[in-house]
């Protein structure tokens, strides 16, 4: 190796030590700073009955994979939860119709593209989605109705389906090759994400181990109901569609609907849960079946893990924050108060500035329009008491509070003093980088 090459390697290594790590080819723009809150992608074992392919259709100006196809074994069941946004995307509309038509039985494929949301595109967008499903159905020798679709990217642009369908021979060959991992899948669906997101768990059903694997994407436009997220979870358990639907609907409330980055909800939010039935465990028809006890716990763990990674990758985030509200009149009231605090720009910028400005917490709690007792209101930052019984704590220590706020992970607890219900919402701070990322998103 030449002296110049050695010098360059030393310079590169020094730069890595002195500067934040940069993403390598995954996000929508190359060289995007990886979130300082990022976590490593887990070791996800293969799920029997799931085959993965990725490809490059060219929805981005730079070179990167932007298409994901999953093929499922015959008899796979499926359930989903989707955005409540009034302008749902063409893929969201498609999935809703197909799940209703099929009852969630025998879903055979999932096709996802990044770089174009195909939302607010009217009939042309719906036609493009249908043509993708038709071409994939012919290529894989399955029915159109047995295909789920998802898209993410810029809103208001009709999907150029010809770019995707032109890659189907390569994608089919990739499926047959069987070499793609869940990490590859997670990387292919990223947009402004700075790291790939995945989660994995093993549960027991009647003494049989079953695997639960999931990936998600999203970092901005994240708010309950659901988030600018796509989430795909697969298990080799055998579970009837109605039971799957009950489970994914239940746990979405405490996971994906419990995170917020900026208070904006996307047109394309999709969470799909697939069960291939290939583990050998008995088929379960009811979500409340006692045999699913361990599975239910592990499924919620996987979904929560994925949801929290969305917050850790919040656009420009430097603080990971858990807001817990207790003493509320009802769980719904607690969630609303926590969400109001979590989405307050004044609160979020205080986190960014490492300022324990608990007065901003009081402001957000008071404007949530939920029952509170201001004479009993209490606020904590971690174990440090900021306010108690509606007033500043006698033991308030500004120096200790300031030191606590320098942590990358923070917990704020609020007791509103009117009941016994509680709820938690996870969020991040609001930094200048959020404005930079979203200010030049399309440029």
C-alpha positions in Angstrom: 0.0 0.0 0.0 1.3 3.4 -1.0 2.2 6.1 1.6 -0.7 8.3 0.2 -3.2 5.4 0.7 -2.0 4.8 4.2 -2.3 8.6 4.9 -5.8 8.7 3.5 -7.0 5.7 5.6 -5.6 7.4 8.7 -7.4 10.6 7.8 -10.7 8.7 7.2 -10.3 6.9 10.5 -9.6 10.2 12.4 -12.7 11.7 10.7 -14.8 8.8 12.0 -13.6 9.4 15.5 -14.2 13.1 15.4 -17.5 13.3 13.6 -20.9 11.6 13.9 -21.2 8.4 11.9 -22.9 8.8 8.6 -25.4 6.5 7.0 -24.0 4.4 4.1 -26.5 4.4 1.3 -29.7 3.6 3.2 -31.5 6.8 3.7 -33.1 9.0 1.0 -30.0 11.2 0.8 -26.5 9.8 1.0 -24.3 11.0 3.8 -27.1 11.9 6.2 -25.9 12.0 9.7 -26.8 8.8 11.7 -28.9 9.7 14.7 -26.8 9.8 17.9 -29.7 7.8 19.5 -29.4 5.0 16.9 -29.4 1.3 18.0 -27.8 -1.6 16.1 -29.9 -3.8 13.9 -30.6 -7.0 15.8 -29.8 -10.6 14.7 -33.1 -11.6 13.2 -33.4 -15.3 12.4 -35.3 -16.5 9.3 -39.0 -16.9 9.7 -40.2 -20.1 8.0 -42.6 -19.3 5.1 -41.1 -15.8 4.4 -38.8 -15.1 1.4 -37.3 -11.7 0.8 -36.1 -9.8 -2.3 -34.9 -6.3 -2.7 -34.2 -4.3 -5.9 -33.5 -0.9 -7.4 -36.3 0.7 -9.5 -34.8 4.1 -9.6 -37.2 6.2 -7.5 -34.2 8.1 -6.2 -31.6 10.2 -8.1 -28.7 8.4 -6.3 -28.1 4.7 -6.4 -29.8 2.8 -3.7 -32.3 -0.1 -3.3 -35.9 1.1 -3.2 -38.1 -1.9 -3.6 -38.9 -4.7 -1.2 -40.8 -7.9 -2.1 -41.8 -10.5 0.5 -43.3 -13.8 -0.6 -45.3 -15.9 1.9 -46.1 -19.5 1.9 -49.6 -20.8 1.0 -52.1 -20.3 3.8 -50.5 -17.2 5.3 -52.9 -15.1 7.2 -52.7 -11.3 7.5 -54.1 -8.3 9.5 -53.4 -4.6 9.4 -53.8 -1.2 10.9 -53.7 1.9 8.7 -53.5 5.7 8.9 -56.6 7.6 9.8 -55.5 10.4 7.6 -58.3 11.9 5.5 -56.1 11.6 2.4 -55.1 7.9 2.5 -52.7 6.7 -0.2 -53.5 4.4 -3.1 -51.6 1.5 -1.4 -53.5 2.0 1.8 -56.8 1.9 0.0 -55.7 -1.2 -1.9 -54.7 -3.1 1.3 -58.0 -2.2 3.0 -60.0 -3.5 0.1 -58.0 -6.7 -0.3 -58.1 -7.6 3.4 -61.8 -7.0 3.4 -62.3 -9.1 0.3 -60.0 -12.0 1.4 -60.8 -11.9 5.1 -57.1 -11.9 5.6 -56.8 -15.5 4.5 -54.0 -16.7 2.1 -52.0 -13.5 1.6 -49.1 -14.4 -0.5 -47.0 -11.3 -1.1 -46.0 -7.8 0.0 -44.6 -5.2 -2.4 -43.1 -2.0 -1.0 -41.5 0.9 -2.7 -39.6 3.9 -1.3 -39.2 7.3 -2.9 -42.8 7.8 -4.0 -45.8 7.8 -1.6 -48.4 7.5 -4.4 -50.7 9.6 -2.2 -53.1 12.3 -3.3 -52.8 10.9 -6.8 -56.5 10.0 -7.5 -57.4 7.5 -10.1 -54.0 7.5 -11.8 -52.4 6.5 -8.5 -55.0 3.8 -7.9 -54.4 2.5 -11.4 -50.7 2.4 -10.9 -51.1 0.4 -7.7 -53.4 -2.0 -9.4 -50.9 -2.5 -12.3 -48.1 -3.3 -9.8 -50.3 -5.9 -8.1 -51.4 -7.4 -11.4 -47.8 -7.7 -12.7 -46.6 -9.2 -9.5 -49.5 -11.7 -9.4 -48.7 -12.9 -12.9 -45.0 -13.2 -12.2 -45.4 -15.1 -8.9 -48.5 -17.1 -10.1 -50.8 -15.8 -7.4 -54.0 -13.8 -7.2 -54.0 -10.0 -7.2 -56.2 -10.0 -4.1 -53.5 -11.9 -2.2 -50.9 -9.1 -2.6 -50.4 -6.3 -0.1 -48.9 -2.9 -1.2 -47.1 -0.1 0.6 -45.4 3.0 -0.5 -43.4 5.8 1.2 -41.8 9.0 -0.1 -43.0 12.3 -1.7 -46.7 13.0 -1.6 -48.6 14.1 -4.8 -46.5 12.1 -7.3 -48.1 9.2 -9.2 -46.1 6.0 -8.9 -44.2 5.2 -12.1 -45.1 1.6 -11.9 -43.2 0.7 -15.1 -40.0 1.2 -13.2 -41.0 -1.3 -10.6 -42.5 -3.9 -12.9 -39.4 -3.8 -15.1 -37.4 -5.2 -12.2 -39.8 -8.1 -11.5 -37.6 -10.8 -13.2 -34.6 -9.7 -11.0 -36.8 -9.6 -7.9 -38.2 -13.1 -8.6 -34.6 -14.4 -9.0 -33.7 -12.7 -5.8 -36.6 -14.4 -4.0 -35.6 -17.8 -5.4 -32.0 -17.2 -4.3 -33.0 -17.0 -0.7 -30.0 -14.9 0.4 -31.7 -11.7 1.5 -32.0 -10.8 5.2 -34.4 -8.8 7.3 -31.6 -6.1 7.5 -31.6 -5.9 3.7 -35.4 -5.5 3.8 -35.2 -2.7 6.4 -32.6 -0.9 4.4 -34.6 -0.9 1.2 -37.6 0.9 2.7 -35.8 3.8 4.4 -36.5 7.4 3.3 -35.1 10.1 5.7 -34.3 7.3 8.2 -30.6 7.3 9.3 -30.5 3.7 10.4 -32.3 0.4 9.6 -34.9 -0.6 12.2 -35.7 -4.2 13.2 -36.8 -6.3 16.2 -37.0 -10.0 16.9 -38.4 -12.4 19.6 -39.1 -16.0 20.1 -42.3 -17.1 21.9 -43.7 -20.5 22.9 -47.1 -21.9 21.9 -47.9 -25.2 23.4 -44.3 -26.0 23.8 -43.4 -25.1 20.2 -41.0 -22.1 19.6 -42.4 -19.6 17.2 -40.4 -16.6 15.7 -41.6 -13.0 15.5 -39.6 -10.7 13.2 -40.4 -7.1 12.3 -39.0 -4.1 10.5 -40.2 -0.5 10.3 -39.3 2.8 8.7 -40.0 6.4 9.7 -38.3 9.4 11.3 -40.4 12.4 10.6 -44.2 13.0 10.2 -44.5 10.7 13.2 -47.6 11.1 15.3 -50.2 8.7 16.8 -52.8 7.2 14.4 -50.2 6.1 13.4 -46.9 7.6 12.1 -45.2 8.2 8.8 -44.3 4.7 9.2 -44.4 1.4 7.4 -44.1 -1.6 9.7 -44.1 -5.2 8.6 -44.1 -8.1 11.1 -44.1 -11.8 10.3 -44.4 -14.9 12.5 -44.3 -18.6 11.7 -47.2 -19.1 14.2 -50.5 -20.3 12.9 -53.1 -17.7 13.9 -56.5 -17.0 12.3 -57.0 -13.6 10.7 -59.6 -12.4 13.2 -57.2 -13.1 16.1 -54.3 -11.5 14.3 -56.5 -8.4 13.7 -57.4 -8.2 17.3 -53.8 -8.4 18.4 -52.3 -5.9 16.0 -55.1 -3.4 16.7 -54.7 -3.8 20.5 -50.9 -3.4 20.6 -50.8 -0.6 18.1 -52.5 1.6 20.8 -49.6 1.1 23.2 -46.8 1.1 20.7 -47.0 2.9 17.4 -49.8 5.1 18.7 -47.7 5.9 21.7 -44.8 7.7 19.9 -44.6 11.2 18.3 -41.8 13.1 16.7 -43.5 16.2 15.3 -47.3 15.8 15.7 -47.9 15.2 11.9 -49.6 12.1 10.7 -48.8 10.6 7.3 -51.0 9.6 4.4 -49.3 6.2 4.1 -49.1 4.7 7.6 -49.3 0.9 7.4 -48.7 -1.9 9.9 -49.2 -5.4 8.6 -48.9 -8.6 10.6 -48.4 -11.9 8.7 -48.6 -15.4 10.1 -47.3 -18.2 7.9 -48.2 -21.1 10.2 -45.0 -23.0 9.4 -43.7 -23.4 13.0 -45.7 -26.6 13.6 -47.6 -24.9 16.5 -51.4 -25.5 16.6 -53.6 -22.9 14.9 -55.1 -20.4 17.3 -58.5 -18.9 16.5 -59.0 -16.5 19.4 -56.7 -13.6 20.4 -57.5 -14.3 24.1 -56.6 -18.0 23.9 -54.4 -18.8 27.0 -52.0 -20.6 24.6 -51.1 -17.3 23.1 -50.1 -15.7 26.4 -46.3 -15.7 25.7 -46.9 -14.8 22.1 -49.0 -11.8 23.0 -46.3 -10.6 25.3 -43.5 -11.1 22.8 -45.5 -9.5 20.0 -46.1 -6.3 22.0 -42.4 -6.3 22.8 -41.4 -6.4 19.1 -43.9 -3.7 18.2 -42.8 -1.4 21.1 -39.2 -1.9 20.2 -39.9 -0.9 16.6 -42.0 2.1 17.7 -39.2 3.4 20.0 -36.7 3.1 17.2 -38.8 5.5 15.2 -38.4 8.1 18.0 -34.7 7.4 18.3 -34.4 8.3 14.6 -36.6 11.4 14.8 -35.4 13.9 12.3 -32.6 15.8 13.9 -33.2 14.2 17.3 -30.6 14.4 20.0 -32.8 13.5 23.0 -35.0 10.4 23.5 -37.8 11.4 25.9 -40.4 9.4 27.8 -43.4 11.4 29.0 -45.5 9.7 31.7 -48.8 11.2 33.0 -50.4 9.7 36.1 -53.3 10.6 38.3 -55.5 11.2 35.3 -59.2 10.7 35.1 -58.9 8.0 32.4 -56.3 6.3 30.2 -57.5 8.3 27.2 -57.1 11.6 29.2 -53.6 10.6 30.4 -52.6 9.9 26.8 -54.0 13.2 25.5 -52.1 15.1 28.2 -48.9 13.2 27.6 -49.2 13.7 23.8 -49.8 17.5 24.3 -46.6 17.7 26.3 -44.7 15.6 23.9 -45.7 17.6 20.9 -45.3 21.1 22.3 -42.6 23.0 20.3 -41.7 25.0 23.4 -41.2 21.8 25.4 -39.3 20.1 22.7 -36.9 23.0 22.1 -36.3 23.2 25.8 -35.2 19.5 25.7 -32.9 20.4 22.7 -31.4 23.3 24.7 -31.0 21.1 27.8 -33.1 23.5 29.7 -35.2 22.0 32.6 -37.9 24.6 32.0 -40.7 22.8 33.9 -42.9 25.9 33.4 -43.3 24.8 29.8 -44.5 21.4 31.0 -47.2 23.2 33.1 -48.2 25.2 30.1 -48.7 22.1 27.9 -50.5 20.2 30.6 -52.9 23.1 31.2 -53.8 23.5 27.5 -54.6 19.8 26.9 -58.2 20.5 27.8 -58.4 17.6 30.2 -59.3 17.4 33.9 -56.4 18.3 36.2 -56.1 19.6 39.8 -53.6 22.4 39.7 -53.3 22.4 43.5 -52.0 18.8 43.3 -49.9 19.0 40.1 -46.5 17.4 40.4 -43.6 17.2 37.9 -40.4 15.2 38.0 -37.4 15.0 35.7 -36.0 11.5 36.3 -35.8 11.2 40.1 -35.6 15.0 40.6 -38.7 16.8 41.8 -39.4 20.1 40.0 -42.9 20.8 41.3 -45.2 19.3 44.0 -48.7 20.1 45.1 -49.0 22.8 42.5 -45.9 24.8 43.3 -42.1 24.6 42.9 -40.6 21.9 45.0 -38.9 23.1 48.3 -36.0 21.0 47.4 -35.6 22.2 43.8 -32.0 22.2 42.6 -31.4 24.0 39.4 -27.8 22.7 39.1 -29.0 19.1 39.5 -31.8 19.6 36.9 -29.3 21.2 34.4 -27.0 18.2 34.8 -29.8 15.8 34.3 -30.9 17.5 31.1 -27.5 16.7 29.5 -28.4 13.0 29.3 -29.3 11.7 25.9 -32.3 9.8 27.4 -34.8 11.7 29.6 -37.9 10.9 31.6 -40.5 13.4 32.6 -43.3 12.4 35.0 -46.4 14.4 35.5 -49.1 13.8 38.2 -52.3 15.7 37.4 -54.0 14.7 40.7 -57.5 13.8 39.7 -57.6 10.1 39.3 -55.7 6.8 39.1 -55.1 6.4 35.3 -51.7 6.7 33.6 -50.2 6.6 30.1 -46.8 7.1 28.5 -45.8 8.7 25.2 -42.3 8.6 23.8 -40.9 11.6 21.8 -37.7 13.4 21.0 -36.4 17.0 21.0 -36.8 19.6 18.2 -33.5 20.8 16.8 -32.3 23.0 14.0 -31.5 19.8 12.1 -35.3 19.0 11.9 -35.8 22.3 10.0 -32.8 21.6 7.7 -33.9 18.1 6.9 -37.4 19.1 6.1 -36.5 22.4 4.4 -34.6 20.7 1.7 -36.4 17.3 1.6 -37.3 17.5 -2.1 -34.3 19.6 -3.3 
